[in-house]
Amino acid sequence: MSRIKYINSKPIRKDYLLYLYAIHVFLVYLDGFVKFPTILINVTQYLFIALGLVRIIRNKMLRVTPYMEWGLCFIIVMLLSLVYAPNANDGMWLSIIPFSIQFLVYIVLFDNIKTLDDCTWVMHLYMIAGLLFSLVALIFYTGDLFSGRRFGFSLGFNPNEIMVQMILPASFAFFMAYKDEHVNYKYVVSFALCALVLLSTGSKKSVLIALYVIIFLLLKSERKSKIKTIVGLIVAGLLAYYALFNVDFLYNSLGRRVEAFFSLSNNVITNANTTDYTRHMMRRDAFRFFLDSPIWGNGCESFRSISSYGTYSHNNYAEILCSYGAIGGVAYYILPITYLIKSGNRLLFKKEKNIYLCLIVGLIIVYLLIDWGAVTTISRYNMFLFSFCSALYSIQRKVEYAEA
């Protein structure tokens, strides 16, 4: 497409935008340790969006991507649901506007990501931010980290938010450590530090990092080394199981909660954690409301209004179905499931050996499971994941075609 030429006007450079995004990521990760003014984090985010959109408009080179089509489609679903939502104001301010802001952030970011090297740069950005977060926690907050309490509460953090935040750098570090034939141990150290902080949050969903490791290694390993990989994973799993229930700080922060979760799963209500039981009831009620209006749902943020809880349902599937019905459920999850199926098909049935497809499958499965215990529709991490997987899949596909 033709470019507009401006006299005495310099274009906004791509690398400046990426550096601005890097500053925003570091502010987000370190906020809490260092009390940054909220306005500073918001300014970097909105400035990134504004400069990125100006660059796109100037260059007339906006790429229409599956991620863009997905986001616009879901925004339309949300807007239509305001017609019958019990509280349209809540729907607009608590769902639609936050979703749209994060959607624009990653439209701009991945308009600047065009090569595998660019994708690697983004992964390194999150790894460094996560590693810095882990080092600050280990050096300055050792007592809190190993106290046996859920890491985060004493510092004003939400432990579950830390868990979601640390999944990305831990996953990227493990990918970088094992993506080549020989293990890169500097990334193994980064993974271990991020995983330590991740597990110290006491979030039951933090154990999903182990599932990511298992999926990634099994998909990556050659047939002749598959048995060796399985044996290694079993040994590592037994050691991790022993540590979880015998190392005091891990057991007190996470092990007890895992035991309570399985008590609830087995209907042993007397041993179940009160929070787990409440969230179980929330999910049940949200699915019941969904059945009252299975096609279109009850409207944006409807669970907050029509339930007795006054908040969201703590389950992304239940929340979306309750709010937008089956239409909204399909509109939201069609993007990650499409890439999961495409990547899995190429790895398992077409027997392609592509390390990036292993990463995509592992990340999507983990985040689909996280959604069972959290409402992530407006989460910057889910939005990043969807855009990242979409961009990475498309870029590596183009590389394959170019090399064919």
C-alpha positions as CSV (number, residue, x, y, z in Angstrom):
1,M,0.0,0.0,0.0
2,S,1.2,3.5,-0.7
3,R,2.5,5.6,2.2
4,I,1.6,9.2,2.9
5,K,4.6,11.5,2.7
6,Y,4.9,14.4,5.1
7,I,7.2,17.4,4.6
8,N,9.2,18.3,7.7
9,S,7.6,15.4,9.6
10,K,9.6,12.5,11.0
11,P,7.8,9.2,11.4
12,I,7.4,7.7,14.8
13,R,10.1,5.0,15.0
14,K,9.1,1.5,15.7
15,D,11.8,0.9,18.3
16,Y,10.7,3.9,20.4
17,L,7.2,2.4,20.6
18,L,8.6,-1.0,21.8
19,Y,10.8,0.7,24.4
20,L,7.8,2.6,25.6
21,Y,5.9,-0.7,25.9
22,A,8.9,-2.1,27.8
23,I,8.8,0.7,30.3
24,H,5.1,0.1,30.8
25,V,5.6,-3.7,31.4
26,F,8.4,-3.0,34.0
27,L,6.1,-0.4,35.8
28,V,3.3,-3.0,35.9
29,Y,5.5,-5.8,37.3
30,L,7.3,-3.7,39.9
31,D,4.2,-1.7,41.0
32,G,3.7,-2.6,44.7
33,F,7.4,-3.1,45.5
34,V,7.8,0.5,44.3
35,K,4.7,2.6,44.8
36,F,4.5,4.1,41.3
37,P,1.7,6.7,40.9
38,T,-1.2,4.9,39.1
39,I,-1.2,7.8,36.6
40,L,2.3,7.0,35.5
41,I,1.3,3.4,34.5
42,N,-1.8,4.7,32.8
43,V,0.2,7.5,30.9
44,T,2.7,5.0,29.5
45,Q,-0.2,2.8,28.4
46,Y,-2.3,5.5,26.8
47,L,0.8,7.2,25.2
48,F,1.8,3.8,23.7
49,I,-1.7,3.4,22.2
50,A,-1.8,7.0,20.9
51,L,1.6,7.0,19.3
52,G,1.0,3.6,17.8
53,L,-2.3,4.5,16.3
54,V,-0.8,7.7,14.9
55,R,2.0,5.7,13.3
56,I,-0.5,3.2,11.8
57,I,-2.7,6.1,10.4
58,R,0.4,7.9,9.0
59,N,1.7,4.8,7.3
60,K,-1.7,3.5,6.2
61,M,-0.4,0.0,6.9
62,L,-2.8,-1.5,9.5
63,R,-2.7,-5.3,9.2
64,V,-6.0,-7.0,9.6
65,T,-5.2,-10.0,11.7
66,P,-7.3,-12.8,13.2
67,Y,-6.7,-11.2,16.6
68,M,-8.2,-7.9,15.4
69,E,-11.2,-9.7,13.9
70,W,-11.7,-11.6,17.2
71,G,-11.5,-8.5,19.4
72,L,-13.9,-6.5,17.3
73,C,-16.4,-9.3,17.1
74,F,-16.4,-9.8,20.9
75,I,-16.7,-6.0,21.5
76,I,-19.8,-6.0,19.2
77,V,-21.2,-8.9,21.3
78,M,-20.6,-7.0,24.5
79,L,-22.2,-3.8,23.2
80,L,-25.3,-5.6,22.0
81,S,-25.7,-7.2,25.4
82,L,-26.0,-3.7,26.9
83,V,-29.5,-3.6,25.5
84,Y,-30.8,-6.2,27.9
85,A,-28.1,-5.9,30.7
86,P,-29.5,-5.3,34.2
87,N,-26.9,-2.5,34.7
88,A,-25.5,-1.1,31.4
89,N,-23.3,1.4,33.3
90,D,-21.4,-1.5,35.0
91,G,-21.2,-3.3,31.7
92,M,-19.6,-0.3,30.0
93,W,-17.1,0.7,32.7
94,L,-16.2,-2.7,34.2
95,S,-16.0,-4.8,31.0
96,I,-16.3,-3.0,27.6
97,I,-14.0,-0.1,28.2
98,P,-11.2,-2.1,30.0
99,F,-11.4,-4.8,27.3
100,S,-11.2,-2.2,24.5
101,I,-8.1,-0.5,26.1
102,Q,-6.2,-3.8,26.3
103,F,-7.3,-4.7,22.8
104,L,-5.8,-1.5,21.5
105,V,-2.6,-2.0,23.4
106,Y,-2.0,-5.3,21.6
107,I,-3.2,-4.1,18.3
108,V,-0.4,-1.6,18.4
109,L,2.2,-3.9,19.9
110,F,1.8,-6.7,17.4
111,D,1.5,-4.3,14.5
112,N,5.2,-3.7,15.3
113,I,6.0,-7.5,15.7
114,K,6.8,-8.9,12.3
115,T,9.6,-11.5,12.7
116,L,10.5,-14.3,14.9
117,D,13.3,-12.1,16.3
118,D,10.6,-9.6,17.3
119,C,8.7,-12.4,19.1
120,T,11.8,-13.4,20.9
121,W,12.4,-9.8,22.0
122,V,8.9,-9.7,23.5
123,M,9.6,-13.0,25.3
124,H,12.8,-11.6,26.7
125,L,11.0,-8.5,27.9
126,Y,8.6,-10.5,30.0
127,M,11.4,-12.8,31.2
128,I,13.5,-9.9,32.4
129,A,10.5,-8.2,34.1
130,G,9.6,-11.5,35.8
131,L,13.2,-12.2,36.8
132,L,13.5,-8.7,38.3
133,F,10.3,-9.2,40.2
134,S,11.6,-12.5,41.6
135,L,15.0,-11.1,42.6
136,V,13.4,-8.1,44.4
137,A,11.1,-10.6,46.2
138,L,14.0,-12.9,47.1
139,I,16.4,-10.2,48.2
140,F,14.2,-7.7,50.0
141,Y,11.1,-9.8,51.0
142,T,12.7,-13.1,52.0
143,G,10.7,-13.3,55.2
144,D,7.4,-12.9,53.4
145,L,8.3,-15.2,50.6
146,F,9.2,-18.1,52.8
147,S,6.8,-17.4,55.7
148,G,4.3,-20.1,54.7
149,R,1.7,-17.4,54.1
150,R,0.5,-16.7,50.6
151,F,3.1,-14.3,49.2
152,G,1.5,-11.0,48.3
153,F,-1.1,-10.2,50.9
154,S,1.4,-8.6,53.4
155,L,2.7,-6.4,50.6
156,G,-0.6,-5.2,49.4
157,F,-0.5,-7.6,46.4
158,N,-3.2,-10.0,45.3
159,P,-1.5,-13.4,45.2
160,N,-3.6,-14.6,42.4
161,E,-2.6,-11.6,40.3
162,I,1.0,-12.4,41.0
163,M,0.4,-16.0,39.9
164,V,-1.1,-14.9,36.5
165,Q,1.6,-12.3,36.1
166,M,4.5,-14.8,36.7
167,I,3.1,-17.6,34.5
168,L,4.3,-15.8,31.3
169,P,8.0,-15.1,32.3
170,A,8.3,-18.6,33.8
171,S,6.9,-20.2,30.6
172,F,9.0,-18.1,28.3
173,A,12.2,-18.8,30.3
174,F,11.5,-22.6,30.1
175,F,10.9,-22.3,26.4
176,M,14.2,-20.4,25.9
177,A,16.1,-23.0,28.0
178,Y,14.9,-26.0,26.1
179,K,14.1,-24.7,22.6
180,D,17.5,-25.8,21.2
181,E,19.2,-29.2,21.2
182,H,21.4,-28.2,24.2
183,V,19.9,-26.9,27.4
184,N,20.7,-23.2,28.1
185,Y,21.1,-23.2,31.9
186,K,20.9,-19.4,32.4
187,Y,17.3,-19.7,31.4
188,V,16.8,-22.7,33.6
189,V,17.9,-20.5,36.6
190,S,15.5,-17.7,35.4
191,F,12.7,-20.3,35.2
192,A,13.5,-21.7,38.7
193,L,13.4,-18.2,40.3
194,C,10.1,-17.3,38.6
195,A,8.6,-20.6,39.5
196,L,9.6,-20.3,43.1
197,V,7.8,-17.0,43.5
198,L,4.9,-18.4,41.5
199,L,4.4,-21.3,43.9
200,S,4.9,-19.1,46.9
201,T,1.7,-17.2,46.0
202,G,-0.2,-20.3,47.3
203,S,-2.5,-20.1,44.2
204,K,-3.7,-23.6,43.3
205,K,-3.5,-22.6,39.7
206,S,0.3,-22.0,40.1
207,V,0.8,-25.8,39.8
208,L,-0.2,-25.4,36.2
209,I,3.3,-24.4,35.4
210,A,4.2,-28.0,35.9
211,L,1.6,-29.0,33.3
212,Y,3.1,-26.5,30.9
213,V,6.5,-28.1,31.4
214,I,5.1,-31.6,30.8
215,I,3.2,-30.6,27.7
216,F,6.1,-28.7,26.2
217,L,8.7,-31.5,26.8
218,L,6.5,-34.3,25.6
219,L,5.6,-32.4,22.4
220,K,9.2,-31.4,21.8
221,S,10.8,-34.8,22.4
222,E,11.6,-37.1,19.5
223,R,10.0,-40.5,19.5
224,K,13.3,-42.3,20.4
225,S,13.8,-40.0,23.4
226,K,10.1,-40.0,24.5
227,I,10.5,-42.7,27.2
228,K,13.6,-41.0,28.6
229,T,11.5,-37.7,28.8
230,I,8.6,-39.5,30.5
231,V,10.9,-41.1,33.1
232,G,12.5,-37.8,33.8
233,L,9.1,-36.1,34.2
234,I,7.9,-38.8,36.6
235,V,11.0,-38.4,38.8
236,A,10.7,-34.7,38.7
237,G,7.0,-35.0,39.5
238,L,7.6,-37.2,42.6
239,L,10.2,-34.8,43.9
240,A,7.9,-31.9,43.4
241,Y,5.1,-33.8,45.1
242,Y,7.4,-34.5,48.1
243,A,8.4,-30.8,48.3
244,L,4.9,-29.6,48.1
245,F,3.7,-31.6,51.1
246,N,7.0,-31.7,53.1
247,V,8.7,-28.3,52.7
248,D,7.0,-26.1,55.3
249,F,6.7,-22.9,53.4
250,L,5.3,-24.6,50.3
251,Y,2.9,-26.8,52.3
252,N,1.6,-23.9,54.4
253,S,1.1,-21.6,51.4
254,L,0.0,-24.0,48.7
255,G,-0.1,-27.7,49.9
256,R,-3.0,-27.1,52.4
257,R,-5.0,-25.3,49.7
258,V,-4.4,-28.2,47.3
259,E,-5.7,-30.6,49.9
260,A,-8.8,-28.5,50.5
261,F,-9.4,-28.3,46.8
262,F,-9.4,-32.1,46.4
263,S,-11.7,-32.3,49.5
264,L,-14.2,-30.1,47.7
265,S,-13.8,-32.1,44.5
266,N,-14.6,-35.3,46.4
267,N,-17.6,-33.6,48.1
268,V,-15.9,-33.6,51.5
269,I,-17.3,-30.2,52.3
270,T,-16.2,-30.2,56.0
271,N,-12.5,-30.2,54.9
272,A,-12.9,-27.8,52.0
273,N,-11.7,-24.2,52.1
274,T,-14.5,-21.7,52.6
275,T,-13.3,-19.7,49.7
276,D,-13.3,-22.8,47.4
277,Y,-16.8,-23.7,48.5
278,T,-18.1,-20.1,47.9
279,R,-16.5,-20.1,44.4
280,H,-18.0,-23.5,43.7
281,M,-21.5,-22.0,44.5
282,M,-20.8,-19.0,42.3
283,R,-20.0,-21.2,39.4
284,R,-23.1,-23.2,39.9
285,D,-25.3,-20.1,40.1
286,A,-23.7,-18.6,37.0
287,F,-24.4,-21.7,35.0
288,R,-27.9,-21.7,36.3
289,F,-28.4,-18.1,35.1
290,F,-26.9,-19.1,31.8
291,L,-29.5,-21.8,31.4
292,D,-32.2,-19.2,31.9
293,S,-31.0,-17.5,28.7
294,P,-28.7,-19.9,26.9
295,I,-28.4,-18.1,23.5
296,W,-27.8,-14.5,24.3
297,G,-27.1,-14.6,28.1
298,N,-28.4,-12.0,30.6
299,G,-26.2,-9.0,29.6
300,C,-22.8,-7.6,30.3
301,E,-21.8,-7.9,34.0
302,S,-25.1,-9.5,34.7
303,F,-23.9,-12.0,37.4
304,R,-22.8,-9.0,39.5
305,S,-26.4,-7.7,39.5
306,I,-28.7,-10.7,39.5
307,S,-26.7,-12.8,42.0
308,S,-26.5,-12.3,45.7
309,Y,-22.7,-12.0,45.6
310,G,-22.3,-8.5,44.2
311,T,-19.2,-9.4,42.2
312,Y,-18.1,-11.6,39.3
313,S,-18.4,-15.4,39.4
314,H,-14.6,-16.2,39.6
315,N,-14.9,-18.5,36.5
316,N,-14.4,-17.1,33.1
317,Y,-16.5,-19.7,31.3
318,A,-19.5,-19.2,33.7
319,E,-19.1,-15.4,33.6
320,I,-19.1,-15.3,29.8
321,L,-22.0,-17.8,29.4
322,C,-24.0,-15.9,32.0
323,S,-23.4,-12.6,30.4
324,Y,-23.4,-13.4,26.7
325,G,-24.7,-16.9,26.3
326,A,-23.5,-19.5,23.8
327,I,-23.0,-16.7,21.2
328,G,-20.5,-14.9,23.5
329,G,-18.8,-18.1,24.6
330,V,-18.1,-19.1,21.0
331,A,-17.0,-15.5,20.1
332,Y,-14.6,-15.3,23.0
333,Y,-12.9,-18.7,22.9
334,I,-12.9,-19.4,19.1
335,L,-9.5,-17.7,18.7
336,P,-7.4,-19.6,21.3
337,I,-9.2,-22.9,20.5
338,T,-8.6,-22.4,16.8
339,Y,-4.8,-22.0,17.3
340,L,-4.8,-24.9,19.8
341,I,-6.4,-27.2,17.2
342,K,-4.2,-25.9,14.4
343,S,-1.0,-26.3,16.3
344,G,-2.0,-29.6,17.9
345,N,-3.0,-31.0,14.6
346,R,0.4,-30.1,13.0
347,L,2.3,-31.5,15.9
348,L,0.4,-34.7,16.6
349,F,-1.1,-35.8,13.3
350,K,1.1,-34.2,10.7
351,K,4.2,-35.0,12.8
352,E,5.8,-31.6,12.3
353,K,8.7,-30.6,14.6
354,N,8.1,-27.0,15.3
355,I,9.2,-25.7,18.7
356,Y,7.0,-22.6,18.5
357,L,3.9,-24.8,18.1
358,C,4.9,-26.6,21.3
359,L,5.0,-23.2,23.0
360,I,1.6,-22.2,21.7
361,V,-0.1,-25.4,22.7
362,G,1.4,-25.3,26.2
363,L,0.5,-21.7,26.8
364,I,-3.1,-22.0,25.6
365,I,-3.9,-25.1,27.6
366,V,-2.6,-23.5,30.8
367,Y,-4.6,-20.4,30.3
368,L,-7.7,-22.2,29.4
369,L,-7.4,-24.1,32.7
370,I,-6.7,-20.8,34.6
371,D,-10.0,-19.5,33.3
372,W,-11.8,-22.1,35.3
373,G,-10.8,-20.3,38.5
374,A,-10.7,-16.7,37.4
375,V,-12.5,-14.1,35.3
376,T,-9.8,-13.0,32.8
377,T,-11.9,-11.4,30.1
378,I,-10.2,-8.0,30.6
379,S,-6.9,-9.3,31.9
380,R,-3.9,-7.8,30.2
381,Y,-2.2,-11.3,30.4
382,N,-5.0,-13.1,28.5
383,M,-5.2,-10.3,25.9
384,F,-1.4,-10.5,25.5
385,L,-1.5,-14.3,25.2
386,F,-4.2,-14.3,22.5
387,S,-2.4,-11.7,20.4
388,F,1.0,-13.3,21.0
389,C,-0.1,-16.8,19.9
390,S,-1.9,-15.4,16.9
391,A,1.2,-13.4,15.8
392,L,3.6,-16.1,16.5
393,Y,1.6,-18.7,14.6
394,S,1.3,-16.4,11.6
395,I,4.9,-15.4,11.6
396,Q,6.4,-18.8,11.8
397,R,4.0,-20.0,9.1
398,K,5.3,-17.3,6.8
399,V,8.9,-18.3,7.6
400,E,8.1,-21.9,6.7
401,Y,6.5,-20.8,3.3
402,A,9.6,-18.6,2.6
403,E,12.0,-21.4,3.3
404,A,9.9,-24.0,1.3
